[in-house]
Amino acid sequence: MGSRFWTWLFVLIIPLLAIVGAFPFYNRAEPFILGFPFIYFWIFLWIVLTPLSMFIGYKLDPENKEEE
């Protein structure tokens, strides 16, 4: 496995599995979190976490390392 595997993992696979793959687990209206049904809260949470995972993938990508 190449070192770019971790980049793809953080950038694509984790958010995809969290939103699409976990749908049967978070597909419910209750409990309410911050006034939102759980399904909306989960989707809004991953709207925020996806750019964070992209940043982590960017930092882990060996092609983005600065030469010293």
N, C-alpha and C positions, 0 to 999 in steps of 0.2 A: 504494500500500500504506500502510495506516495504521500509526501507531506502536505500536498494540496488537498488531500482527503478531508482534513479537519476544516479547511476553509469551506468546502462544499457542505460539510455536515452542519456547521453553524449558520451558514448563509441560507441554505435551501431546505435541508431535510428536517431540521428541528422545528422551524416555524410551520412547514407543511404538515408534519405529523401532529403538531399541537392544534392546528385549526381544522384540518380536514380529517386526519386519522383518528382524532379523539372525539369526533362529533357524537358518536353514540353515548359517550360518557358525560358530556356536558349539555346534552340536549334536554334541558328541563327549565321550567320557569322559576322554580324555587330552589334554593333560598335567594333572597334579595340581598345584593351586596352594593352598598353605596346608592341605594334606591333603584338599581337596575336588576332585572331578572338575571339569573346566573349566566344564561347563554350570551346576553349582550355584554356582560362584564367580561366574560372569557374572551370574546372577540376583540373588545376594546383593549384588553390587557395585551393581547398579542399584536395589536397595531402598534403599541409602544415597544414591545419586546423584540419585534422583528428588526427594526433598525439597530437595536443594541446587538442582536446576534450578527448582523452584517458588519458592525464595527469590530466585533471579536474575530470574525472570520477574516477581515481585512488585516488585522494585527497578526494573526497566525499565518497568513500567506507568506511563504518565503520570498516571493517575488517583490514584496513590498518592504522588505528590510532595507534599512539604510546602510550603505557601506561606511565602515569606520576608517 
